[in-house]
Amino acid sequence: MNILFLGDIVGNSGCVAIKKFLPNIIKKKNIHFVVVNGENAAKEGVGITENIVNELLSCGIDVITTGNHVWDQKETLEFIKGQKRLLRPLNLSGVVPGQGFGIYDTIGGFKVGVLNLMGNVFMKKCDDVFIKSKQFINENKLKEKFDFLIVDFHGEITSEKMAIGHVFDGNATFVVGTHTHVPTNDGRILNKGTAYLTDAGMCGDYNSVIGMNTENSLNRFFKRTSVKHFPAEGEASLCGAIIEANPENGLALSITQFILGGQLQKVN
C-alpha cells in the first residue's frame, strides 16, 4: 500500500502544480491513496473554496486536510457539511461543522482512516490535542475500524509535533506535521512502526517567504509600506512524503521524502 501525503497547498501556483503533476505522479509511483493539506489553497493564500476542493479531488486527491485557516473563506462553513473528503481539525473548540476524522475505501478493499489535529502552542485556541489523541486511540484501534491511519498534525513547534508522533507510535501508519511550510529532513520509522515526518513542507513557490510574496513580506518585517500578505506566483515545488505500508498490521515499511519541481527541485 503506497500512500502519498503532500504539504500545505499555497495559492494558485500550488493548485496549478498539483493539477499538472499529480495524475502522473500517482501512475509513476504506483500510489494507492493521496492526502493533501489544502488550508491555504485559495488564491488569497488562506482558506479553501468549494470550487478548489472539487478541482483537487478530480485530479486524484482522496482527502483534503486543513488547519487554523479552515474558515478563512466563509463559504467553507456551509459546504464542508456535505463534503466528507474535506476535514477540519478534530480538536477545534466548540460546536463547528464538518468532521475531523473519516474512513475511506480504497483499492483492494482497504479502509484508510485520516485524522486531522491541530496543535495548542502558538495556534488558535482548540481543545487539548494530547487528551483528544489519547481518546481517539482508545476508541479507534488500527486494524479494527480501519486498515491504515494517516494523522495530519497541524502545528507550530517541532517538539509538540514529535511528541504527538510518539503518542501515535504503533497506533498509526503515518504521523506528519503541517503548517510551517518548510520541509524537514527527519523522515523515519519510530520504534513501534509508525512513520513520522516533522513537517511535509508546502506545495507552493519557494522563491518566497513561506509561500508569500517576498518583497511584500520584507516590507512588513522592515515596517515599510506593505499590504496584506499574498501568495508568490512562481513555479511551485510539491513537497511531502511517500509511505509504503504493510497491509497485515497497518504500520509503515518505509518513508521517502518527496520533492518535485520548482526552486527546491533545482537545488537537489
Wavefront OBJ file of the C-alpha trace (Angstrom):
o trace
v 0.000 0.000 0.000
v 1.624 3.255 -1.144
v 0.382 6.492 0.412
v 1.323 9.976 -0.802
v 0.994 12.924 1.552
v 1.610 16.459 0.276
v 2.055 19.556 2.455
v 0.010 22.749 2.505
v -1.080 23.936 -0.942
v -0.397 27.692 -1.137
v -2.304 29.842 -3.579
v -2.765 29.452 -7.304
v 0.771 28.249 -8.071
v 0.340 25.306 -5.702
v -3.015 24.379 -7.226
v -1.612 24.612 -10.756
v 1.300 22.313 -9.883
v -0.982 19.768 -8.228
v -3.279 19.622 -11.247
v -0.337 19.464 -13.651
v 1.790 16.805 -11.967
v -0.329 14.714 -9.590
v -2.024 12.343 -12.075
v 1.375 11.327 -13.491
v 2.903 11.005 -10.008
v 0.134 8.607 -8.998
v 0.841 6.407 -12.025
v 4.633 6.595 -11.895
v 4.929 5.954 -8.156
v 2.059 3.421 -8.019
v 0.224 5.486 -5.401
v -2.936 3.984 -3.901
v -4.087 6.855 -1.666
v -3.405 10.610 -1.642
v -3.863 13.103 1.216
v -3.071 16.801 0.824
v -3.378 19.714 3.241
v -5.375 22.398 1.415
v -5.952 25.097 4.011
v -4.021 27.761 2.044
v -5.204 26.788 -1.444
v -7.434 29.811 -2.109
v -5.992 32.486 -4.396
v -5.558 34.774 -1.373
v -3.328 32.147 0.268
v -5.704 31.469 3.153
v -8.619 29.038 3.293
v -10.125 26.923 0.547
v -13.223 27.225 -1.644
v -15.718 24.648 -2.837
v -14.563 25.002 -6.451
v -10.954 24.372 -5.459
v -11.932 21.334 -3.399
v -13.773 19.842 -6.376
v -10.859 20.547 -8.728
v -8.347 18.948 -6.373
v -10.459 15.859 -5.798
v -10.914 15.429 -9.546
v -7.167 15.152 -10.172
v -6.575 12.224 -7.831
v -6.603 13.515 -4.256
v -8.602 11.294 -1.911
v -8.756 13.505 1.201
v -8.000 17.176 1.914
v -6.981 18.202 5.430
v -6.847 21.732 6.844
v -5.823 23.683 9.958
v -6.077 27.113 11.528
v -7.144 28.794 8.256
v -10.008 26.396 7.565
v -12.728 29.068 7.995
v -10.908 31.967 6.297
v -13.155 31.514 3.249
v -16.580 31.857 4.839
v -18.289 29.584 2.304
v -16.404 26.640 3.857
v -18.661 26.802 6.912
v -21.529 25.658 4.683
v -20.153 23.338 2.009
v -17.985 21.338 4.440
v -21.205 19.933 5.912
v -21.764 17.843 2.798
v -18.167 17.251 1.749
v -16.826 14.251 3.674
v -13.456 14.333 1.919
v -12.611 17.753 3.351
v -11.550 17.569 7.002
v -11.073 20.242 9.655
v -9.080 19.673 12.883
v -10.850 17.223 15.192
v -9.995 19.242 18.298
v -11.435 22.605 17.236
v -13.189 24.105 20.252
v -16.953 24.444 20.410
v -19.634 23.269 18.013
v -18.317 23.514 14.463
v -19.452 21.992 11.150
v -17.652 19.224 9.324
v -15.611 16.368 10.695
v -12.045 15.862 11.863
v -11.794 12.182 11.039
v -13.017 9.964 8.248
v -12.661 6.419 6.950
v -12.305 5.975 3.198
v -12.415 2.929 0.940
v -9.506 2.359 -1.409
v -8.030 -0.092 -3.899
v -8.077 -3.703 -2.779
v -10.921 -3.196 -0.321
v -8.765 -1.487 2.298
v -10.101 1.186 4.637
v -7.924 4.234 5.287
v -8.545 6.426 8.307
v -7.474 10.072 8.069
v -7.274 12.159 11.243
v -6.763 15.939 11.278
v -5.444 17.506 14.502
v -4.199 20.974 15.456
v -1.551 21.977 17.979
v -2.075 24.051 21.101
v 1.162 26.076 21.117
v 1.099 29.436 19.264
v -2.084 28.409 17.440
v -5.746 29.369 17.588
v -7.427 28.069 20.723
v -8.546 24.463 20.446
v -9.091 21.544 22.794
v -6.059 19.801 24.324
v -4.575 17.802 21.461
v -2.913 15.226 23.716
v -6.118 14.382 25.569
v -8.027 14.210 22.271
v -5.349 11.991 20.765
v -5.455 9.501 23.626
v -9.248 9.410 23.485
v -9.092 8.761 19.753
v -6.589 5.924 20.129
v -8.677 4.288 22.858
v -11.785 4.387 20.667
v -10.228 3.641 17.261
v -7.848 0.719 17.015
v -5.626 0.147 13.989
v -6.713 -2.952 12.014
v -10.135 -2.939 13.692
v -12.087 0.029 12.267
v -9.559 0.745 9.530
v -6.522 -0.869 7.893
v -4.307 2.241 7.837
v -4.314 5.558 9.696
v -2.823 8.846 8.485
v -2.522 11.677 11.027
v -2.036 15.276 9.861
v -0.869 17.278 12.870
v -1.148 20.982 12.031
v 1.162 22.675 14.495
v 3.728 25.396 15.012
v 6.527 23.865 17.080
v 8.683 20.808 16.444
v 8.613 19.450 19.997
v 4.815 19.281 20.053
v 4.816 17.518 16.671
v 7.414 14.989 17.782
v 5.511 14.317 20.995
v 2.320 13.562 19.036
v 4.354 11.232 16.831
v 5.320 9.204 19.906
v 1.743 9.233 21.210
v 0.591 7.561 17.987
v 3.589 5.263 17.563
v 2.227 1.774 16.933
v -1.309 3.151 16.563
v -0.989 4.890 13.184
v 0.617 4.276 9.830
v 1.974 7.798 9.447
v 2.093 10.971 11.529
v 3.050 14.092 9.590
v 3.335 17.727 10.599
v 1.971 20.588 8.525
v 1.612 24.390 8.890
v 5.197 25.737 8.847
v 5.589 25.305 5.053
v 9.245 24.210 5.375
v 10.058 20.537 4.653
v 12.108 18.813 7.348
v 14.631 16.065 6.610
v 13.822 13.779 9.543
v 11.505 11.205 7.984
v 11.861 7.928 9.867
v 10.006 4.941 11.284
v 9.514 5.160 15.044
v 10.215 2.254 17.414
v 6.730 0.713 17.208
v 6.372 1.012 13.435
v 4.754 4.394 12.722
v 6.319 6.554 10.006
v 6.980 10.129 11.119
v 7.920 13.451 9.482
v 8.040 16.726 11.447
v 6.827 18.837 8.521
v 5.864 17.951 4.971
v 6.585 21.455 3.683
v 4.280 23.112 1.179
v 3.093 22.887 -2.395
v 3.918 26.425 -3.419
v 6.536 28.832 -4.733
v 9.659 28.554 -2.548
v 11.096 31.759 -4.026
v 9.088 33.454 -1.305
v 8.607 33.756 2.444
v 6.754 30.525 3.298
v 4.751 30.894 0.106
v 4.006 34.604 0.370
v 5.365 37.357 -1.864
v 8.956 38.095 -0.814
v 9.040 41.868 -1.374
v 5.808 42.489 0.484
v 6.883 40.188 3.330
v 10.199 42.012 3.708
v 8.396 45.345 3.720
v 6.265 44.107 6.615
v 9.316 42.909 8.582
v 11.117 46.227 7.972
v 7.902 48.074 8.898
v 7.781 49.723 5.489
v 4.668 50.320 3.413
v 3.051 46.960 2.680
v -0.277 45.262 2.077
v -1.898 42.134 3.409
v 0.143 39.003 2.672
v -0.494 37.464 -0.756
v 0.997 34.332 -2.383
v 4.063 34.256 -4.585
v 3.161 33.165 -8.101
v 6.300 31.445 -9.410
v 6.628 27.750 -10.227
v 5.646 25.629 -7.242
v 7.530 22.743 -5.682
v 5.431 19.816 -4.498
v 6.662 18.604 -1.113
v 5.661 15.698 1.082
v 6.373 12.015 1.558
v 5.547 8.561 0.219
v 4.857 5.847 2.774
v 4.903 2.167 1.942
v 2.575 0.462 4.422
v 2.146 -3.160 5.481
v -1.436 -4.397 4.910
v -1.011 -7.072 7.567
v -0.522 -4.729 10.527
v -1.165 -1.263 9.085
v 2.279 0.010 10.056
v 4.965 1.554 7.875
v 7.583 -0.319 5.889
v 9.352 2.760 4.565
v 9.095 6.546 4.253
v 10.634 8.548 1.410
v 10.682 12.321 1.220
v 9.073 13.614 -1.977
v 10.043 16.895 -3.671
v 9.190 17.708 -7.278
v 9.585 20.827 -9.420
v 10.183 24.475 -8.707
v 13.152 26.005 -6.958
v 13.690 23.155 -4.495
v 13.995 20.630 -7.318
v 16.754 22.724 -8.896
v 18.989 22.578 -5.835
v 18.579 18.847 -5.204
l 1 2 3 4 5 6 7 8 9 10 11 12 13 14 15 16 17 18 19 20 21 22 23 24 25 26 27 28 29 30 31 32 33 34 35 36 37 38 39 40 41 42 43 44 45 46 47 48 49 50 51 52 53 54 55 56 57 58 59 60 61 62 63 64 65 66 67 68 69 70 71 72 73 74 75 76 77 78 79 80 81 82 83 84 85 86 87 88 89 90 91 92 93 94 95 96 97 98 99 100 101 102 103 104 105 106 107 108 109 110 111 112 113 114 115 116 117 118 119 120 121 122 123 124 125 126 127 128 129 130 131 132 133 134 135 136 137 138 139 140 141 142 143 144 145 146 147 148 149 150 151 152 153 154 155 156 157 158 159 160 161 162 163 164 165 166 167 168 169 170 171 172 173 174 175 176 177 178 179 180 181 182 183 184 185 186 187 188 189 190 191 192 193 194 195 196 197 198 199 200 201 202 203 204 205 206 207 208 209 210 211 212 213 214 215 216 217 218 219 220 221 222 223 224 225 226 227 228 229 230 231 232 233 234 235 236 237 238 239 240 241 242 243 244 245 246 247 248 249 250 251 252 253 254 255 256 257 258 259 260 261 262 263 264 265 266 267 268
